């Protein structure tokens, strides 16, 4: 954070001087407008000016306990600084837009805040599932920090499969109470952030019974600790789950119940209710609770964009200042950024970060539309939104983890040091592969929608807009290396994979397999089809949104942004060259892409495509400039490059 | 380590009962014979019976300093237990063979021992580069622990590029001393294990000058700390480089010199010498020092096999005991090992671990042959060995890191917990991507040899055995899905990529680029060609060595081992389907693989290939049995599965 006062490394300064586009223009574009950039910086300046938020000793030298205590200390300061800061000049929509680019917290907590769940899931679930009286009562307490809460769904033995949750809540009409129990060890709640030592309240998802009958999984507000002593309440068993790859300061815990009783009004009753006499009134539509889950997946796209952006900024700066080897005698060692292999590792990370921002805002807009539709009872587009959020969450988080790790490795041994912050960034980003819906499960959810759409297409029915390309029976006579041509190729690939899955499912059921076993036997291909669909969406949205959104930008800025679009598209064409080529050599896809006669005739020339991808080289200044000019991340915010061991390490 | 006394999880026991092959037979096969299994277990039992080697508090809860102190404590016990244990019943060759399967240390130190470098590089370099007198003098002190040492080559600003090292050693004939200096911050030695607080001696690589002339990079034995006080010697600046992703207990340090003087005889003089008057006598062959470097890369293959084996053992056991979801109503939740997507993630890890063992022992045999040849002045096969070691080190370490991470992610959230030990295993394995030769640099070194061989082939000259396939001009008329057929396909791919590189280098030089710039512009393809060559070696060696070495094994054991060969081969055919298909659609490769007329006609049917890969399913019991039966790792050795937070977690 002292970086701004330091001498800038000469190589870094030279790179910045080469930048041809207007940095402020591009920053505003990414933030959503000058107003948002200003608001973001106001908040950042406010936080970063507080001396108490700086670590005297870096976290990594402390014990597990000390790290937590340090995080609590900073969380309290953060709350005092920002907690009551409600910006009346912004609409709710604008506040949410701003939040998708907010990274202040990640600059303060390398492994996140112990209050993370209090501000997010705990508040959200009461907002979304509490009735009016409950919302009013609890949200006030939450905002005032009278209580600290978390959200407990996952159990030691149960993750994705919600119906399998074993925690029970049985209604006792005599006392008008619910009795909570964890009948087995595998029923213990496991993972909630803040649960280990921080939270005193918790929303608990439990299998609910009344009048001897199951009422499904319902949410309950439970006080788990005494507000004075912080000791567990009677019949509540609590603790920490232990050290993890990352998120250590999030204070994840476990929670079990032994005949713990809570009043009837602690069940969140916006959707389903249990009346005093035990009568169960089920939710008019169980899908109404999808909202929060989908929103979190949308926000994960933003997190991936931000996190990958940080990693690739660090790695590109390092590549600019690090000099190594001497290919030409009597010349100085080159900046490693001048090695094409280095550019090949880094530039796709820059392009991907931008692709994820664009996709995030696109999906977020759709989310808003669908939320409004839901409010008036229209659920037409909910399935589409759900299918998109699942496969995009999985694909961007998987790719981002690979790309962050590539950035880390591109810094050689220095990337292995925690002072680069790259290992901690990886720990954060890889967690998104398993949290909020494990990626393989996510892809299989979208696959269900694709299979359904594939069958509808076969019957001539209309399908949702994002899957409409499945119905396109036109052939690609010639390979087209333009961005639109490659997107078209990916559509054919995805359509081919969906058709192959349908054929495989059919084959297995014809062979006497049950539908479930046929699904399992086809599941590797189903995952691949789902990923292919996500590629279609990411590539086409990046291109079409850029076309529309950059119209008012200057030519220089548009140029570099479209270099990113081109790089991203060609990169994936080369990565998936087998998928693009396969339909030219086999007839197993029921969607045939090109005529047999065309197959041999220069369908795709990898060499020429690769040469095109050396826009990487010709656009080195522009693309590297995106991060070297302080973009994506303001340099003041990211002190990771300052080597903690040697204060005079020659980086800015 | 208490695992053997615990009740075995029911699902795990069922899996083990299903195993059809003789576990002891396969263990002996991997160890290299019953004798080695027995020796290995003797050592393991000796170490694991020592109570003091168990951590009362797991490392991850301690501060950085406490972790180091705990590691020193255990290193001392380990030395007392094993340090003087020289097994006279084994030859030197047998001792080395045993070492390649040794994992005892990794069970005691999650992040390795602070004496790691003392036992390995420090001793090795004196063995390899000290003259007779030096070897006798120093090795005795090393074995008796009279001194503790490390090896310092890499500098803060200089890694792979040895000529760029900035530490200087200038000979002063007046006092018959060398004067060591670190002229700049970037000249500081950086990374040596044990250097931070443990070592009192160090072999330092320094740019050497005598009589005003450069004498190249030479090794020096330097006392860096006082043996009584452990304080740095005069003119020696020392410290710790800081926390890292892993290897934290290795105690990596930095080292700088300010006019530090050492006697002339501290230069290790087996190869080059500087006489009393300052006369420099250069080594008869600079390649003689390659030995240690190559040996370490050979041993990395073994480390990758061991480390991946541990990860996939943990993940497969987890998949056997974890039950999730309910595809069929009224049936219990299945073991997640029964999901084909899970098998797809794990089984390739089992196959790869075995492929790396086999490749390691094959390469090690070649290393021994070449070492013997070198001893009599024959350097014919040194370049071949070097090229093989470089690309195999890079490819196996890169693949192993991806596969370990896949294992970790396949355990969902539980893989994110340090109690699974998977994050720590990943930290160990990913380090191999950058240590002992950064992977991209390694692949480019092999690429140099491939380009040279490609040119020799074009001129009708003979090339080294491992590259002989480059000269094979025969066409593949039909795709052949057998293992040998796929290996043949990979040979065509590698040959095609080498030819494409030659064409690209030519094109760039024709366009007026210098040779160095043409190399840089082709470097991404050169890396790909080098990796393709490594695939040829890994696939063909796995198959051919298994053919030969398993002849005396029982049918059941051979069956499951050949399932691994087939799985490994088909997996890579599917991963690289684009490479295998490209030659059918373009004529840019100068090695044309098949006739045009053949190209369209069912060249490769991915679906049928995929169906073949579902040997995964039919061979589930056998392949999973490889690790579930306690193979690859004896269950007593790996206590990772015992969840530290909940002792009754239902795993063995």
Interface residues (C-beta under 8 A of the other chain):
Chain A: X58 X60 X61 X62 X63 X64 X65 X66 X154 X156 X157 X158 X159 X160 X161 X163 X164 X185 X186 X188 X190 X191 X239 X240 X241 X242 X243 X244 X245 X246 X247 X254 X322 X323 X324 X325 X326 X327 X328 X333 X338 X339 X340 X341 X344 X405 X409 X412 X413 X415 X416 X417 X418 X419 X423 X430 X431 X433 X434 X435 X438 X439 X440 X444 X500 X504 X514 X516 X519 X520 X521 X523 X524 X525 X527 X576 X577 X578 X579 X580 X581 X582 X584 X585 X586 X588 X596 X599 X600 X602 X603 X604 X605 X606 X607 X610 X614 X617 X644 X645 X646 X648 X649 X650
Chain B: X58 X60 X61 X62 X63 X64 X65 X66 X154 X156 X157 X158 X159 X160 X161 X163 X164 X185 X186 X188 X190 X191 X239 X240 X241 X242 X243 X244 X245 X246 X247 X254 X322 X323 X324 X325 X326 X327 X328 X333 X338 X339 X340 X341 X344 X405 X409 X412 X413 X415 X416 X417 X418 X419 X423 X430 X431 X433 X434 X435 X438 X439 X440 X444 X500 X504 X514 X516 X519 X520 X521 X523 X524 X525 X527 X576 X577 X578 X579 X580 X581 X582 X584 X585 X586 X588 X596 X599 X600 X602 X603 X604 X605 X606 X607 X610 X614 X617 X644 X645 X646 X648 X649 X650
